[in-house]
Amino acid sequence: MNTTLKSLLNLLLVAAVSAALLWGADTVTRSVIAGQESDRIKADFAPILAAETYTALPTAGHESVTAAYRAEDRDGTLLGYAVTATVKGYGGPLTVYVALSPDGERFLGLRVGSHQETEGYGARVTEEAFYRQFDSLAAPASVGGYTGLEDNSSASSSGSGTSAANWKDGTYRAEENSYNQGYRSFVELTVRDGKITAVNWDADKEGADVTKKQESQAGHYVMTEDGLLWHQQAAAMEQALMEAQDPAKLIFNQDTGKTDAYAGVSVDVSAFVSLSAQALEKAAGTGDGLMDSAGSAGTVDAVSGATVSSKAVVKAANSAYTFVQALLKENR
Amino acid sequence: MKPVLSQSAPHIRRGRTTTHIMLDVLIALVPASIAAVWNFGIRAVWLLAVTTLSCAITQWFCLLLRRQGEFDASALVSGVLLALSLPAGTSLWAAALAGAFSIALIKEAFGGIGHNLLNPAMAARGLLLAAFPAALTGYIRPDAVSSATPLSAVDGPVNLDGWLPMFTGFENGSMGETSVLMILVGGVYLYFKGAIRLRMPVTCLGAFSAVIWIFGGSYGWFTGPVVPHLLSGGLMLGAFFMITDFTTKPTTFWGELVFAAGVGILTAVLRLWGPYPEGVCFAILLMNLAAPLLEYLTRARVYGMKNLLGGIRPLKRAH
């Protein structure tokens, strides 16, 4: 036989056998993994759902939601929805297993899975007393006015209306009472149709007719050799606020004022957040009310000493709620 | 009549010289090099040029010193293989140093082509890994954003559906390791040219896959993610271009199989339990060192003598 032809047949044979072996091993492996996966899901949700079968639901496009299942009992009756949500906790990623009622309006319960919260503080969100608050709680949940929902208007549609709706059009300014290290921060907000449309975070320099932004742009205010300049960081925070539409939703460490939720931002952002909140209070024409806009949300008490972690759990629970709402709307 | 392939002398001389074979290997490396240039741009061109030149100049210089031997394309092959086994962001001086090291100390110091104990390209990569690890961490994505290579992320559950980009090559990794497809094209060319036999790559990849499948899963035994592991890292380049290097592998049938399987198993073991994400380089070097022993154990047996795997054992002296 022709050598080339023989080589070709040889090659095809080897390729075919390899492909068959790979395909076979892949199939076997997938079924083994699927079996173990379903055991694991059952174990994860066992304390909050007594379901027999979990059917996976597509979660693409839902931030924070990493897995979701229809939970049914032995007879195929829908017991509810099981959702795994992973959010940013205080110490790192925080995974929460959330069970929602079939109509998606009530939490059946939740459990915190893997987390890196501080022992004795943030880690106390794994205590039974905190969990119990979510049993049969009306969704969405809120803790100290915080819901973590991206779009307040749709989340609490049945509620009393958010603070955003109370904002009157105009530009509002809030500034610090005194100079701090030579600068006095201020925030200017423009509201149009109930939305924040422009934000300016800057600081007046003591004894000079120039602002921090102008100095930074001119290259006179340099913090480190690398990294973003001050005016760039300020712009990043302004952008973040316009996206969040609520200073309470900006993520930062309450103790240090630092944040790692926004790329390149290394400065203390606490003044920005509080000044923005003050400016919005002016927009709402009230001195308070901004933080108490929970609407119909089921209120949860934060674990003391673990505000950030409690908020993270609530955010996870509410992403699960949002996911199920979207799912039900789609199926309706 | 079935042709008889003799492994021991006498051999028929043909016009096919070492240079011809080395040119074939170079041609076979063209697709992978093109993929590297396509993915990494001018950096890849520079790296290829620097290592190849460094190897060629070193060989020329060594031959001058030794006053024997002739220039063949083997140094170029070592240079290209070295470039392809390095991350595109490797600093050029380190690459040049490694190239010179591979030819001067690994190849020529042992007596030139045909006498070296270790694969020059792998030895040079090993040197960089051990001595200048920082120079090697410049993994650049094709879109110039640096990130972890898929292999460092392959720990834990792996999405088996994302294998196609790994196969075609738009993934992070060393230059020539990214496009499995292009390496296979080169391998098939070598196979048709008669420069390699399929048994070595197949044994190597088979043994590797078996170990990964059995032990590499995060869901217990027999659940390892074989496909992503096969498609990532320098395994394919090693299986088709490194372990088939005539000089550093055993020449016997069983020797080749044990050698190839050893590389596959060691690579899998080093990947699963070793400190580095990749183990191909050290696996090949270790098996290179074992090659003379394997050859000794598996040499054609002399008629009338019994022994393990057909190897030679001294006769019992008659008293």
Interface residues (C-beta under 8 A of the other chain):
Chain A: T4 S7 N10 L11 V14 S18 L21 L22 A25 D26 V28 T29 R30 V32 I33 Q36 E37
Chain B: P157 L160 V188 Y191 F192 L198 V202 L205 G206 S209 W213 G217 Y219 G220 F222 T223 G224 P225 V226 V227 L230
